Amino acid sequence: MRVKVYLYDDLPTKFTYGVVEHFWTAHGFADVAKSTLQKLKYPSHQHSLEWHLLLDLTRPENERTGSPVDRVMDPNEADLFYVPFFSSLSWVVSRTHFANGSGQVKKYSDSETQEELVTWLEAQEYWKRNKGRDHVLVCQNPNALNRVMDRIKNAVLLVSDLGRVRPDHSSLVKDVVVPDSHRISAYNGDVGVEDRKTLLFFMGNRFHKGGMHSSKFCLDPAGSMSASCRLFDAIVSMCVPVIVSDIIELPFENVIDYRKIAIFLDPTSAVKQGFLVTMLKNVTTERILEYQRELKLVKRYFEYKDPNGTVNEVWRQVSQKLPLIKLMISCDRRLATTHVSEPDCSACLCSNQSGIVTT
């Protein structure tokens, strides 16, 4: 049976479409009418999973037949609770100063919005019932919800980069690593190297990506995040990623064998003079075609608008956490009645410091 998800559709608008309104106001659309909030277009950016999950749950049921989860309207029937806070967009807006109609500078505070959100959550019956363990929040931007992590750490967190979250806040045991939205059009051609004249392409500027479609390999060094959007741009371009990183957690590793679609290099080897180019020149055409065939098979996992793409796979990954969530809830309830000073279940089950290998 599909996992049942309850959407907090009574979450105050300030945490959803209100954040979108602030974004457009910051970009010069100061006369946005309150009555049209839900008609505002969510701005496209690499951390837009929060928008796509909300869209998915609010689609008519006859359009959700392939989804791994069912939306339920009665919270008492729910296995999981989805909190549709636009946390990544909230952080983006907080970085922008903008003026209102009188020319006065108005500032949006992401920190205050985070605090208000969690205060609202902590007052909800179903959050209090299981300490938030059966709730799902998107923290796709590495800075999203950073101020309140201590208060939401029990929840299932959807993150782009687990390495940017404290080990006692997040772990692969309970959380899900999700892909950024790619910023380049997907390559829909067949496998082949004839039209890929460039050996190695590096996208340093996020707006100059056209070369990915005409390159055999795309360089993806670890930057501010272990897996940046350039990796997902490369995958949907069927340009073999060359990932330079010692330790990296990638989306959906239980269904995608990244060794079949990417080359991994340690930073020490990669910076040796001539090493990278020489190595790539020695990769045979047949091996490149093998990489491309696998890329063609898996690139749907990185397409947010594919009916069986990113959104469905995120829900599938979240659904697989449910047995452990129920175990932790049961453990919490037992400890609450023993009156013995014992550690929280999550200390051993959901911490990167638990001895569980997560890389």
Backbone torsions as a table, in degrees:
resi	resn	phi	psi	omega
1	MET	NA	146.5	-179.2
2	ARG	-74.1	147.2	179.1
3	VAL	-68.2	138.4	-177.4
4	LYS	-96.6	126.7	-176.1
5	VAL	-118.7	131.6	174.2
6	TYR	-101.9	127.3	177.4
7	LEU	-93.8	126.4	175.2
8	TYR	-72.6	78.4	-179.0
9	ASP	-79.2	-4.6	174.4
10	ASP	-95.9	6.6	174.9
11	LEU	-59.0	130.2	-178.5
12	PRO	-51.7	140.7	-174.9
13	THR	-58.7	-25.5	-178.5
14	LYS	-59.9	-22.4	-178.5
15	PHE	-91.6	-6.8	-179.4
16	THR	-123.2	-94.1	-177.2
17	TYR	-67.1	-22.4	175.1
18	GLY	-64.2	-34.4	176.6
19	VAL	-68.1	-38.5	177.0
20	VAL	-62.9	-41.0	178.5
21	GLU	-60.1	-44.4	179.0
22	HIS	-61.0	-38.4	179.5
23	PHE	-61.1	-49.2	-176.9
24	TRP	-69.8	-32.8	174.7
25	THR	-62.5	-40.6	179.5
26	ALA	-64.5	-21.9	-178.7
27	HIS	-104.6	23.2	170.0
28	GLY	99.8	0.2	179.0
29	PHE	-99.9	73.3	-171.5
30	ALA	-77.7	-14.8	-174.0
31	ASP	-101.9	27.0	179.3
32	VAL	-63.9	127.4	-177.6
33	ALA	-83.1	138.6	179.6
34	LYS	-59.0	-35.1	-176.8
35	SER	-65.9	-14.7	-177.4
36	THR	-110.9	17.9	-175.6
37	LEU	-52.8	-48.2	-174.6
38	GLN	-74.2	-3.3	174.6
39	LYS	-97.7	-3.7	179.8
40	LEU	-67.8	138.6	-179.9
41	LYS	-80.6	127.5	175.8
42	TYR	-68.2	129.1	-177.7
43	PRO	-69.8	135.0	-179.4
44	SER	-72.0	127.3	172.6
45	HIS	-157.7	172.5	-168.4
46	GLN	-67.9	-20.4	-179.5
47	HIS	-108.1	62.9	-172.9
48	SER	-108.8	15.0	179.0
49	LEU	-57.8	-37.8	-179.1
50	GLU	-55.6	-36.0	179.0
51	TRP	-73.9	-44.6	-176.4
52	HIS	-68.4	-33.9	176.7
53	LEU	-68.1	-40.1	177.1
54	LEU	-64.5	-44.6	177.1
55	LEU	-57.4	-42.6	-177.8
56	ASP	-62.8	-45.7	-177.2
57	LEU	-70.7	-21.4	-179.1
58	THR	-98.4	2.9	174.6
59	ARG	-70.3	153.4	173.5
60	PRO	-57.7	145.9	-175.4
61	GLU	-59.7	-30.7	-179.5
62	ASN	-70.8	-9.7	176.3
63	GLU	-98.7	0.9	-175.2
64	ARG	-114.3	24.6	-173.5
65	THR	-63.8	-28.2	-179.2
66	GLY	-93.7	3.8	-176.4
67	SER	-74.7	144.7	176.0
68	PRO	-74.6	-8.2	-178.2
69	VAL	-128.4	152.8	172.4
70	ASP	-107.6	137.4	172.3
71	ARG	-85.5	131.8	176.3
72	VAL	-115.7	147.6	-178.3
73	MET	-93.3	-16.6	178.7
74	ASP	-102.0	115.5	-177.9
75	PRO	-61.3	-23.6	178.8
76	ASN	-69.1	-16.4	179.1
77	GLU	-93.6	-7.2	-169.4
78	ALA	-79.7	143.0	168.1
79	ASP	-87.8	-36.4	-176.8
80	LEU	-136.5	156.6	-179.2
81	PHE	-123.3	125.2	-180.0
82	TYR	-100.8	127.0	-180.0
83	VAL	-102.4	108.6	-170.3
84	PRO	-86.0	41.2	177.7
85	PHE	-72.3	132.3	178.1
86	PHE	-83.2	71.6	-170.9
87	SER	-68.5	-38.1	-179.3
88	SER	-70.7	-42.9	178.1
89	LEU	-65.0	-35.0	178.2
90	SER	-59.1	-43.0	178.4
91	TRP	-65.6	-41.0	179.0
92	VAL	-59.1	-46.1	-178.1
93	VAL	-63.9	-37.3	-177.2
94	SER	-64.7	-18.4	179.9
95	ARG	-84.1	-2.2	-173.0
96	THR	-116.4	130.5	170.6
97	HIS	-94.8	140.0	-179.8
98	PHE	-146.7	163.3	-175.4
99	ALA	-108.5	145.8	173.4
100	ASN	-88.7	-172.0	-173.4
101	GLY	-59.9	-28.1	-179.1
102	SER	-88.5	2.4	178.5
103	GLY	87.2	1.6	178.5
104	GLN	-79.6	140.2	-179.5
105	VAL	-75.7	129.2	179.2
106	LYS	-117.2	136.6	-177.8
107	LYS	-118.2	136.4	176.0
108	TYR	-95.8	134.2	-177.9
109	SER	-109.7	109.1	175.4
110	ASP	-66.5	-40.0	-179.4
111	SER	-58.7	-46.4	179.2
112	GLU	-64.4	-38.9	-179.8
113	THR	-65.3	-40.8	176.5
114	GLN	-58.9	-48.1	-178.8
115	GLU	-60.7	-42.7	-179.5
116	GLU	-65.9	-37.6	178.6
117	LEU	-61.9	-49.0	-175.9
118	VAL	-69.5	-34.4	174.1
119	THR	-59.9	-41.6	176.8
120	TRP	-63.9	-44.9	-178.9
121	LEU	-62.1	-44.7	-175.7
122	GLU	-66.4	-14.1	176.5
123	ALA	-90.3	-7.1	-177.1
124	GLN	-83.4	137.4	-177.9
125	GLU	-55.4	-42.1	-172.5
126	TYR	-80.4	-22.6	171.7
127	TRP	-70.9	-46.0	-177.9
128	LYS	-65.6	-31.9	-174.2
129	ARG	-58.8	-42.1	-177.2
130	ASN	-126.8	27.7	177.8
131	LYS	57.0	26.8	177.9
132	GLY	79.8	3.1	-174.7
133	ARG	-63.9	-29.3	-177.7
134	ASP	-98.0	21.4	178.5
135	HIS	-106.9	150.0	-177.6
136	VAL	-120.7	126.9	176.8
137	LEU	-130.1	143.2	176.5
138	VAL	-91.6	125.4	174.1
139	CYS	-126.8	53.6	-169.3
140	GLN	-69.2	-43.3	172.3
141	ASN	-67.4	135.0	-177.0
142	PRO	-57.7	-20.2	180.0
143	ASN	-98.7	-3.2	-175.9
144	ALA	-66.7	134.3	177.1
145	LEU	58.5	22.8	-176.2
146	ASN	-66.9	-27.0	-176.5
147	ARG	-75.1	-23.8	-171.6
148	VAL	-118.3	18.6	-177.1
149	MET	-57.8	-35.5	178.9
150	ASP	-60.8	-27.9	-175.4
151	ARG	-94.3	-15.3	-178.8
152	ILE	-117.6	7.1	-171.2
153	LYS	-63.2	-19.8	177.8
154	ASN	-74.1	-22.7	-174.5
155	ALA	-72.7	163.8	171.5
156	VAL	-77.3	117.5	-176.4
157	LEU	-106.0	133.6	177.5
158	LEU	-101.6	108.9	-170.2
159	VAL	-125.0	151.0	175.0
160	SER	-85.0	-31.2	-172.4
161	ASP	-142.1	100.3	-178.8
162	LEU	-64.7	-26.5	-178.7
163	GLY	-67.5	-16.7	179.5
164	ARG	-90.8	0.1	-179.0
165	VAL	-111.7	138.9	-179.2
166	ARG	-58.1	141.5	-177.5
167	PRO	-58.1	-28.7	179.1
168	ASP	-85.7	1.7	177.2
169	HIS	-105.6	-28.6	-171.5
170	SER	-150.2	152.6	-179.6
171	SER	-160.6	153.3	175.2
172	LEU	-63.3	-17.9	-179.8
173	VAL	-63.0	-40.7	-177.1
174	LYS	-115.2	-19.6	-173.8
175	ASP	-104.9	172.2	-176.6
176	VAL	-128.2	127.5	173.0
177	VAL	-82.5	125.7	-174.4
178	VAL	-119.5	153.4	-179.8
179	PRO	-83.6	150.3	169.9
180	ASP	-70.2	159.8	172.8
181	SER	-74.9	130.2	-179.5
182	HIS	-70.8	152.2	-174.9
183	ARG	-111.6	14.4	179.9
184	ILE	-129.3	149.5	177.9
185	SER	-63.3	139.5	179.7
186	ALA	-67.8	146.4	176.0
187	TYR	-84.9	121.3	-175.2
188	ASN	-108.6	10.7	177.7
189	GLY	-80.7	-177.0	-179.7
190	ASP	-89.3	174.4	177.0
191	VAL	-67.5	155.5	179.9
192	GLY	153.4	157.4	-179.6
193	VAL	-117.1	-3.4	-175.6
194	GLU	-59.0	-39.9	-178.1
195	ASP	-94.7	6.9	179.7
196	ARG	-108.5	84.8	-173.0
197	LYS	-82.0	-21.5	-178.2
198	THR	-89.5	132.2	-179.7
199	LEU	-70.8	-51.7	-173.6
200	LEU	-138.6	128.3	180.0
201	PHE	-116.9	137.2	173.7
202	PHE	-123.2	122.1	179.1
203	MET	-95.0	96.2	177.8
204	GLY	-84.9	-38.6	176.8
205	ASN	-96.7	125.4	-172.9
206	ARG	-64.7	-12.5	-178.7
207	PHE	-97.0	-6.6	-177.6
208	HIS	-112.9	82.8	-172.3
209	LYS	-121.4	-0.8	-174.1
210	GLY	-56.5	-28.6	-178.3
211	GLY	-65.5	-14.7	-178.6
212	MET	-63.4	-34.6	-178.5
213	HIS	-72.3	-18.3	-176.7
214	SER	-113.9	19.4	-178.3
215	SER	-122.0	149.4	177.8
216	LYS	-78.7	-43.2	-176.8
217	PHE	-126.4	147.5	177.0
218	CYS	-126.3	125.3	-176.6
219	LEU	-78.4	132.3	179.0
220	ASP	-133.5	80.1	175.6
221	PRO	-77.5	150.2	175.6
222	ALA	-63.4	135.0	178.5
223	GLY	-124.0	-129.6	178.2
224	SER	-66.6	-23.0	173.3
225	MET	-126.8	152.6	-178.5
226	SER	-66.4	-36.3	177.2
227	ALA	-125.9	106.3	-177.2
228	SER	-94.3	174.1	-178.6
229	CYS	-63.7	-21.2	179.1
230	ARG	-63.2	-28.5	176.8
231	LEU	-65.3	-44.6	-176.6
232	PHE	-75.0	-30.5	171.7
233	ASP	-61.6	-42.3	179.9
234	ALA	-64.2	-42.8	-177.1
235	ILE	-62.6	-47.6	-178.7
236	VAL	-73.2	-14.2	175.4
237	SER	-88.8	-3.7	-175.7
238	MET	56.0	34.7	174.1
239	CYS	-101.4	117.6	-170.8
240	VAL	-59.4	116.8	179.8
241	PRO	-69.1	138.5	171.8
242	VAL	-112.1	100.3	-171.2
243	ILE	-93.1	119.1	-179.3
244	VAL	-106.8	102.0	-177.8
245	SER	-168.0	143.4	175.8
246	ASP	-77.4	-45.1	-177.5
247	ILE	-133.5	128.0	-179.3
248	ILE	-151.2	137.4	173.4
249	GLU	-108.0	129.8	-173.3
250	LEU	-118.0	154.3	-178.9
251	PRO	-64.9	140.8	167.9
252	PHE	59.7	38.2	-176.8
253	GLU	-67.4	-13.9	176.7
254	ASN	-81.9	-8.8	176.8
255	VAL	-122.3	-14.5	-179.8
256	ILE	-118.4	125.2	173.2
257	ASP	-92.0	98.6	-174.1
258	TYR	-65.9	-18.3	177.2
259	ARG	-66.1	-21.6	-179.7
260	LYS	-86.5	-12.5	-177.2
261	ILE	-121.5	-6.7	-174.3
262	ALA	-146.2	157.5	173.2
263	ILE	-104.7	132.1	-179.2
264	PHE	-110.2	132.4	179.1
265	LEU	-130.8	144.1	172.5
266	ASP	-80.9	148.0	-176.2
267	PRO	-57.2	-35.3	-178.0
268	THR	-62.6	-45.1	179.4
269	SER	-69.3	-39.8	-173.3
270	ALA	-62.9	-30.1	-175.9
271	VAL	-91.3	-1.7	176.3
272	LYS	-66.9	135.1	-175.3
273	GLN	-56.9	123.1	175.3
274	GLY	79.9	-9.0	-174.6
275	PHE	-63.7	-49.6	-172.7
276	LEU	-64.0	-50.0	-178.0
277	VAL	-63.4	-42.8	179.4
278	THR	-61.3	-43.8	-179.4
279	MET	-62.2	-44.7	-177.3
280	LEU	-68.9	-34.5	177.6
281	LYS	-65.1	-23.8	-179.2
282	ASN	-88.2	-3.7	176.1
283	VAL	-76.1	124.6	-175.9
284	THR	-71.5	158.3	177.1
285	THR	-59.1	-42.7	-179.9
286	GLU	-61.2	-37.8	178.7
287	ARG	-67.8	-39.2	176.5
288	ILE	-61.1	-42.3	179.2
289	LEU	-63.7	-35.3	176.7
290	GLU	-63.8	-44.6	175.7
291	TYR	-58.2	-46.0	-176.6
292	GLN	-64.0	-38.8	179.3
293	ARG	-62.3	-41.5	177.8
294	GLU	-68.0	-40.2	177.6
295	LEU	-59.9	-40.5	179.8
296	LYS	-63.6	-34.2	-179.9
297	LEU	-71.9	-36.8	-171.2
298	VAL	-101.0	-8.4	-172.5
299	LYS	-65.3	-18.2	176.8
300	ARG	-61.5	-28.4	179.8
301	TYR	-64.4	-15.1	-176.8
302	PHE	-112.8	15.3	177.9
303	GLU	-107.0	110.5	-177.6
304	TYR	-66.6	-28.1	-175.7
305	LYS	-97.7	-1.4	176.1
306	ASP	-71.1	133.0	-179.0
307	PRO	-57.3	-27.3	176.1
308	ASN	-122.8	43.1	-176.0
309	GLY	-105.1	-135.8	-171.6
310	THR	-57.2	-48.2	-173.5
311	VAL	-61.2	-48.4	179.5
312	ASN	-63.9	-37.2	-179.4
313	GLU	-70.0	-35.8	175.5
314	VAL	-61.0	-47.4	178.6
315	TRP	-61.4	-37.9	179.2
316	ARG	-63.9	-43.1	178.9
317	GLN	-64.6	-41.6	178.3
318	VAL	-63.4	-42.0	-179.3
319	SER	-59.9	-34.5	-179.2
320	GLN	-70.1	-14.4	177.4
321	LYS	-81.5	-13.8	-170.6
322	LEU	-58.6	-44.7	179.4
323	PRO	-57.7	-40.3	179.0
324	LEU	-70.1	-36.9	177.0
325	ILE	-59.6	-44.9	179.3
326	LYS	-64.2	-36.3	177.3
327	LEU	-62.8	-44.3	-179.6
328	MET	-66.6	-38.1	178.0
329	ILE	-63.6	-44.0	178.5
330	SER	-62.5	-40.6	178.0
331	CYS	-62.6	-45.1	179.2
332	ASP	-58.0	-43.2	-177.2
333	ARG	-66.8	-37.6	178.1
334	ARG	-64.9	-45.5	-178.4
335	LEU	-65.4	-31.1	-178.5
336	ALA	-68.8	-20.5	-177.1
337	THR	-104.7	-6.5	-178.5
338	THR	-82.4	-25.7	-177.4
339	HIS	59.4	28.4	176.8
340	VAL	-113.0	141.2	-179.3
341	SER	-73.9	95.2	179.0
342	GLU	-122.1	155.1	179.9
343	PRO	-70.1	152.1	173.9
344	ASP	-59.9	141.0	178.9
345	CYS	-52.9	-38.1	-174.1
346	SER	-66.4	-18.9	-179.8
347	ALA	-62.5	-32.4	-180.0
348	CYS	-102.7	-27.6	-174.2
349	LEU	-91.1	-32.2	-168.3
350	CYS	-123.0	23.7	178.8
351	SER	-113.3	141.4	174.6
352	ASN	-64.6	-14.7	-179.5
353	GLN	-91.8	9.5	-174.5
354	SER	-80.6	-7.0	-175.6
355	GLY	94.9	-4.9	176.2
356	ILE	-78.1	129.2	179.8
357	VAL	-77.6	122.9	-174.8
358	THR	-117.1	7.8	-177.4
359	THR	-108.3	NA	NA
